[in-house]
């Protein structure tokens, strides 16, 4: 038994005929070519499917499905989008609306204003090419051309795009904007001004309602005190948090600090940052910048009791303390700390530096180098004045090694040590021990070595001249012996704990970025 299948085709709006709803006056005109035109005047209304068109007057060619609407034009498309203009040419088979003069399209949230608009009611796309603007809850966008997508509420702006609202001023050649979520998507070089901040980006998105943004392709952010850049920069205006991923860099002009790393977390409200993935801090100044690298670097403001006056030093390493007297800035470095400066180098496990006292605290296995001198101990405090090393304290297991030439190691070992500097170079060293020990190679006037002096005493002072060790002085309870150069026992050449760690010493600033 054969069965006949019945096919039911539901007409789309584009295949439906245009129906006349009503008008104050209607008549029918037959043109010379035989075409029949219907004219509607006074509150003229027609429809095609769920699309309603009205105006002061309408000329309708029912056979071609073409209507011209004059005066107070209104298109209501399925009660979701309303369009107004002074003139409309509507092509029913394609559901294309061509509007002119004082055109306004609104989806209930956004409004398009222009003088010429092509609106495809079938696809929901509206296009202007001779200038126009979009208004969206206090936000105004202007451009030479734009395409509106009704389904997604996106507007694609091109050529001389300008977005303005109470918080933002954005200019670009091209911009994608969503009227429902108030989100701008950047697809070309874009310049953003927001509350005194300047952002230049090539790609990314910015929710103008929530203040959340993601900028891509090495954007640049600037405010009154700092600039930021990175492969990608994520921002949250409400929390003040900024996250930089890849090629990160922050320049703090107030504190004269540059922070570089593959990952930076910045709290703009608390004025703090954390840098990871090969981070480096640069305290920059004229021809004598200091570079610090570690696994993790952190800096924040230490809020102090405002009822107490704090005597802050103005000659810090970072070029003078710019903080108010109720807060100071501190810097922390965790694990594998390395420091490079033209006049000093150092390594340690951890580091703490505060602008309150201008002291670098090197903690756990610290080693400090200055010229041909190496100083080590359990903990080292390095004091800075006039942007140069001023004084150095070593707590427990202090050890000084001076290496004037290959194979010659002047040494002093003790409990605690204090060193002073002159013009960035070690000037004097005092070592205290029970007892302190030394190995010293005295020289003749022609710089040849007399022998090796191995001595001990409770206090040992050493003096430098022209960057060279010049004199060793024993203060109390001196004991010692001198060996001629040709008779130095091999087991007497080094004090207990001797370690020449020159292989750990940063040789140049580029090493810190590796």
Secondary structure, 3 states (H helix, E strand, C coil): CCCCCCCCCCCCCCCCCCEEEECCEEEEEECCCCCEEEEEEEEEEEEECCEEEEEEEEEEECCCCEEEEEEEEEEEECCCEEEEEEEEEEECCCCEEEEEEEEEEECCCEEEEEEEEEEECCCCEEEECCCEEEEECCEEEEECEEEEECCCCEEEEEEEEEEECCCEEEEEEEEEEECCCCEEEECCCEEEEECCEEEEECEEEEECCCCEEEEEEEEEEECCCEEEEEEEEEEECCCCEEEEEEEEEEEECCCCEEEEEEEEEEECCCCEEEEEEEEEEEECCCCCCEEEEEEEEEEEEEECCCCCCCCCCCCCCCCCCCCCCCEEEEEEEEEEEEEEECCEEEEEEEEEEECCCCEEEEEEEEEEEECCEEEEEEEEEEEEECCEEEEEEEECCEEEEEEEECCEEEEEEECEEEEEEECCEEEEEEEEEEEEEEEECCECCCCCECEEEEEEEEEEEEEEECCEEEEEEECCCCEEEEEEHHHCCHHHCCCCCCCCCHHHCCCCHHHHHC
